[in-house]
Amino acid sequence: MQTFVHETRAARVVFGPGSRHQLIHELENLGMQRALVLTTPEQTGIGEQIAGILGERSAGVHGKAVMHVPLDVAREAIETARRLGADGCVAIGGGSTIGLAKAIALESSLPIIAMPTTYAGSEMTPLYGITDDGLKKTGRDWRVMPRSVIYDPELTLTLPVPLSMTSGMNAIAHAAEGLYGRDGNPVYRLMAEEGIRALASALPRLRETPSELEARSDAQYGAWLCGTVLGNVQMGVHHKLCHTLGGTFNLPHAEVHTVILPYALAYNALAAPQAMARIARALGSETAAAGLRALAAALGVPSSLRELGMPEQGLDRAADLVVETPYPNPRPIERGAIRELLQRAYEGTEPV
């Protein structure tokens, strides 16, 4: 057995259909009296429903969360929370909404209750990202970690099936990179493999029968495990590529993860054979990259950066940015190899 360090932080998870109705109890546990409800513009309706559950404990609904948390959007939300006298935030949505709550917490230390409607996993991490002047800056601070997470699969019923598929693939990416993270350990490797297995099983069922709560529950279970890995194990080249492409070219977050992951795993395959074997086993495939490509084909998700609107002339700049400030990775980040990876991902050709 290898030597390792395992550290856990207190995190309360409430899981199951209808668990949103325990929200008041969660507020009481945290001593919140006046919570600001955060959503995207598209989800203000569900935000109003949650505000209705809160009743007099609601400070209002702020429905302005957008992808990659632009700095001006974060500043407006911070000022809104201050003006309304909020002593906490309830974030209903995916990575964009929870990311906005984290921006508020980073500035004010207000506690967060997260109610995920996607499988992004941000709710289980102390990670944040804010985009300014075309560059997405990420960091880690335990002040932004949600204090309570309510996983209610009924809240995911409004998520369109195509977005459910890419959100699930995004979650798988967290676990896949966690399997070769330099600060990983046997506990998180178990969680990562089980998370990939759960999502790979749930997503095809969800696509076939979108109303099946069992499939949605299994997907949330997998997302919870994958998000926990993301929050505790350092990510590598895949996440660096996705943060660069998303923040600099404003590409959709989950879709970028979906496209890039097979290429990032192929890049690291020879440098992390044990991780690749675990991923392949979880997917029921001979290799990790092939298994992900097969799953992506079965789910009908995008397979190239071209489909996402990535400008081909931006590939050189993306490669430069990745190499400038690389994340720790089992294989060295080489500019030529990264540029080739991006070209293949742009065209959707086989990963090598």
Secondary structure, DSSP 4 states (H G I P E B T S, - for coil): -----------EEEESTTGGGGHHHHHHHHT-SSEEEE--GGGHHHHHHHHHHHGGGEEEEE----TT-BHHHHHHHHHHHHHTT-SEEEEEESHHHHHHHHHHHHHH---EEEEESSS--GGG-SEEEEEETTEEEEEE-GGGS-SEEEE-GGGGGGS-HHHHHHHHHHHHHHHHHHTS-TT--HHHHHHHHHHHHHHHHHHHHHHH-TT-HHHHHHHHHHHHHHHHHHHHS---HHHHHHHHHHHHH---HHHHHHHHHHHHHHHHTTT-HHHHHHHHHHHTSSSHHHHHHHHHHHHT----TGGGT--GGGHHHHHHHHHHSPPP-SS---HHHHHHHHHHHHHTPPP-
